[in-house]
Amino acid sequence: MKLGIVGLPNVGKSTLFNAITKAGAECANYPFCTIEPNVGVVAVPDERLTELAKIYNPKKVTPAVVEFVDIAGLVKGASKGEGLGNKFLSHIREVDAIVHVVRCFENADIVHVDGSINSLRDVETINLELVFADLETVEKKLEKAIKAARADKKMQFEVDTLTRAKEVLAAGKPVRSMEMNEDEREVIKNTFLLTTKPVIYVGNISEDEIATADQNEMFQRLTEYAKSEGSEALAISAKIEEELSTLEDEEKKEFLTELGIAESGLDKLIKASYRLLGLISFLTAGEPEVRAWTIVNGTKAPQAAGKIHSDIERGFIRAEVVAYDDFMKYGSLNAVKEKGLLRSEGKEYVMKDGDIVLFRFNV
């Protein structure tokens, strides 16, 4: 899973990126500090791995990971090449989803590219640049499809779908807001549009407001905007995440308790990302390794096995599966076998989040 962190210059993107990845991206109080995208890989927090490790005492514990990409700040006119527009847009094409950071606090010491703080204006600046870029792409694609349809009537469906997409974009809306059937979705998928990417909006809140973020007027407006397009908005303080990144686990818990918040912004962001992209994790456990594997919700057992190795998918015989909660209740594989909770599943079995699996296969 690759998430692109975007936003206007000086909204806290690089501070947040540094905190959640500890990758040390340069962070300074001037626009375009980030030019080339910085990339950091983050372990997905999963208490289940910790608990399984206590039972198996494995040589290795391997969590699932998320890749974060810190993309250069965008300005008005990026779709026409202003600022670092063309680079910015090309980097967005490569990610699975967008984490759109929006500043929701006042601070006279931190300059804003537009001279004032306005969460909705900032969101619309970036979203409109993505819309303009997509409109140009769709118009070019539509022109070619119309020519092709003169010789091949099957191309008319593509013309109709692209025409609808053009109308949505011309109204200033993202293509992800357009209702589509599977065939239309396939046409749009092959057009590689920016506004089809799912989005999580992150309101960057000041440290002293994070426990009462719902009362922050700018964040409230951001939340309403996100709901209107079927997206999610999270309140995160980049400065708090920066402090948390320097602490050990026990210190983190104490610090979060003092702040009056239940979990870190990183944990919230990763959970929201999994929901957004429809992802789940299955687990493998034994003395050599306890590991989490990320798959799309709805994946069948053989394809899940292929995540481990293509040979396992090709030679798949069956999956021996136990639910994580059942395993932890009885504490061992033998105990769950005795209780009849270890199931033998075939090729049509749809994996569930937290399944602990042993795949049987022919070499």
N, C-alpha and C positions, 0 to 999 in steps of 0.2 A: 504494500500500500504506500503510494507516494502522495504526500500532501504538500501543496504549494502555498506558502504564506505570502499573502499580497496585502497591499494597502498603499495609501499615499506616503510620501516621504515623511519621516519623523512622527509616525503614529505609534511606534513601539515594536515594529516587526522584528528588528534585529535583536533587541533586548529580550523579547519573548523567545526567539529562536535560540539565542545563546543559553538562556535559562533552561529550556527543555531539552536541548541536545548537548549542552556543555561543549559546543564545538568551537566557541571563541570567535564567531564572526565579528568583524570590526563593527563598532557601534559608535556613532558620533552625531553631534547635533547639527547636521547640515544635510541638505537633500542629496540623493544619489550616492550616499556613502556605500551602499550595496550596489555593485555593478554586475559582476558575475554571480550567479546564484550559489550560495553556500549550501552544502548538503550535510545533514546529520542523521544518523540512525538511532532510534530510541527504542528501548525495550518496552513492550506492552505490559503494564502492571497486571499481575495475575496471581492472586493469593493461592489459587489451587496448586500452582507449581511448588510454592513454598511448603504447603501441607503434604503433598506427595513426596517431596524430597525428605521430609522427616521420616516417612515410612520406608522409603527405598535406600536412603543415604547414597544417592548416585554419584558417579565420578563427575557428572556434568549436568547442569540445569540450563536449558536453552529456551528463553521466552520467545514469543512472536515479536516481530519488530515492525516499526513504522518508520518510513523515510520522510523527513521534513526537508523541504527546499525553501530557502529564504530568497525570494525573488525581488529584484530591484524595485524601488518605489516608483509609482506611476504618477504622471501628471496629465492635466487636460491636454488633449491633442495627441496622445500616445498612438492612437490608431493611424494618425498621419505621420508618425515618426518623431513627434516631439519628445524631448528628454531622451530617455532610453526605451522609447515605446516599442520599437520593433523587436528588440532583444527581450523585453518584458513579455510581450505577447507570445513569442516563440517558446519561451520557458514554460508558460502556462499550459501550452498544448501538450506538454510531456507529463503532466501530473494527473492523478486519478480524481482528485477533488481539491477545492480551493478553501483555504482558511483565510477569510477576509478580515484583517485587523482594522478596527475603527477606534480612534481616540475618543474617549468619553470623559475626559477631565481637563480642567483649565490649569495651565502652568505658564506663567509669563516668561520663565527661563528657557522653555523649549519652543522654538519657533515652529509655526505651522505654515505650510507651503501656500495656503490661501489667506493667511493673516488672522484667521479666527477659527474657533472650534464649532463645528456643526456636523453631527454624526450622519444625518440623512444626506446632506449635501456631499459629504465625503464618499458615502456609499454610492450615490448616484453618479459621481464623477467617474469612478472606476467602472461601474456597471455599464454606463453609456459608452465608454471607450471600448469595452468588450463587444457591446452591441454593434457599434460602428464597424469594428474590425470584421465581425461575422457578416454584417450586411454586405460588405465588399466581397467577401468570400462567396456568399450565396449568389450574389448578382453574377459573378464570373461563372460559377457552376451552372446557374440557370441558363445563361446565354448558350453554353455548350450543349446543355440538355435539350433546349428548344431546337437547335440545329440538328442534333442527333434524332429527335422525334420525327423530323420530316421524312427520314428514311426508315425509321424503326418505330412502329406504333407502340411497342412495349415501353418505350422511353417516356410516354406521356404521363405515366404514373409518377416518375421522378420529377417531371416538369411541374405537375400539380402539387406534389409535396414541397418542392423548393419554393414554389409561388406562395404557399401558405406560410412557410418559414420566413420568407421575405416580408410578408405583411405583418407578422408578429414583431420582427426586428424593426421595421419601419415605425411601428407604434412605440418603440423604445423598450420593448419587453424581451427578456431572454428566451431562447428557443426551448429551454427546459420547462417553460410555463405552457407550452403548446401541447394539446391533447393529441396523442398519436397511437395508431395501432402498430403491431409488430413490423409490418412491411414498411410503413412510413419511418419507423424508428431505425430500420436498417439503412434506408436512404440517408437519413440525417447522420447516422453514425459514420458513414463513409465520407461525410463532408468535413469531419474533424473540427467542429465548431467549438468556440470557447464558452459560449453561454449554455452549452449542454452540460457542462461540468457541475456536479452538485457542490453546494456552498455551505460552509458553516461561518456565521458571522461571530467574531470575537470582539466584544466591547472591552477595550483596555481601560480599566477603572483605577483610580488612585488607591494607594494602600489603605487609607483611612475610610474608604467607602465600600471596600470589597464585601464586608459582611452585610451591608444594606444596599447592595447593588440595585435591587428592584425599585429603590427610591430615587435612583439617579435618573433624571429626566432624559438625558441624552441616550442612556441605555434603554430606557422604556421605549423611546421612539425607534431605536434600532430593533428591539424585540418585535414591535408591531410590524415594522417593515419586513423582517424575516418571515413572520407568520403569513403575511400577505402573499408571499411567493412560495410558501410551503417549505421554508428553510428553518434552521434553528439558530438561536443566538445564545452565546455563553458570555458570562461576565468573568474576566480574568484580569488580575493585576500583574503586568509584566515585571514590575519591580519586586513584588512578593515572590514570583516564580524565580527571579534572579537570586533572592535570598535563600529560598528553599533548595536551590541547586547546590549550595555550599554545605548543606547539613546532612548528617547521618539520619537513618530511618527514624530512630526514637526521637531525635531532636525535631525532625519534621512534624511528627505527630503532635508533640508538645506545642510547637509554633502554630500549627493549624488550629489547635484547641484554643490557644490564646486569642487568635484572630476571630474565632467563632464561626469557622467554616469547616465543612465535613471532609473535603478532599481537595487536593491540589488542582490547579488549573490544567496541568498536563493530564491528570487522570480523567478529568471531565472532557477534555478535548479528544482523547483517544477513544473513550466510550462513545462520544457523539459521532466520531469518524466511523466507528464500526457500524453504528446504527444507520448512518447516512449511506454507506456503501453496501449495507446488507451482509456484513461479515460475521462469522463465528469462529471459535477455536475448538479443535478437538485435541486430545492429549495422548501421548504415548509415555509409558512409564516402565522403568526397570532399573537395575543396578548400573548399567552403563550410562543411561541418560534419562532424565525426565524432561519432556519437551512439549511445547504448544505449537500447533500448526494452524495457520489461518486459511479459511476457505470461505467461499460464498455460501450463504444460507441457501439450502436446497440442493447442495452437492451430494451426489450418490457415493456409496462406499468405494467403488473402484477408482473414481476420479480423485477422491480424498487420498487413497493409497498412492496415487500418482504424484501427489505433492511430496511424498517421501522419496519415491524413486519410480521412474517409468517402468522398470522391470516388474515391480509389485503390481502395478495397474494391469500390465499385459498378462501376468500369470495369476491374477486374482482368483482365489477359490472362495474365501469367505472372510468376514470380519467378526472377531470375537469382541463383543462390546459390553461395557458396563457403564451406567451413569455415574458421574463423579460423586454425587450425593450418596448413592447406594454404596459405593466403594468406601467412602469415608465413614459411613455409619458402621460398617463391619470390619474395616481396617486391613483386609488382605484379600488376595485373589481367591484363595481357598475358601474363605468364609463366604464370599459372594456366590461362589459356585455351589456351595452347600445350600444356600438360600434360594438357588435357582434364578439368581439375578444376572448371571453372565449369559448373554444371548449370542447365538450364532446367526449372523445376518448375511444375506446374499447380495447379489449385484443391484437389486432395486432399492436397497435400504438407503434412506435419506439421513445423512449425518445430523446429529443434534449438538448444540453447544455443550461442551463439557463431557462429551463421550470420551471414555478411556478405551483405546482400541489396540488390539493385536491383529494384524492382517496376516492371513494364511495365503500362501501363493506358491505356484510352481515356478521353478527356475527355468 
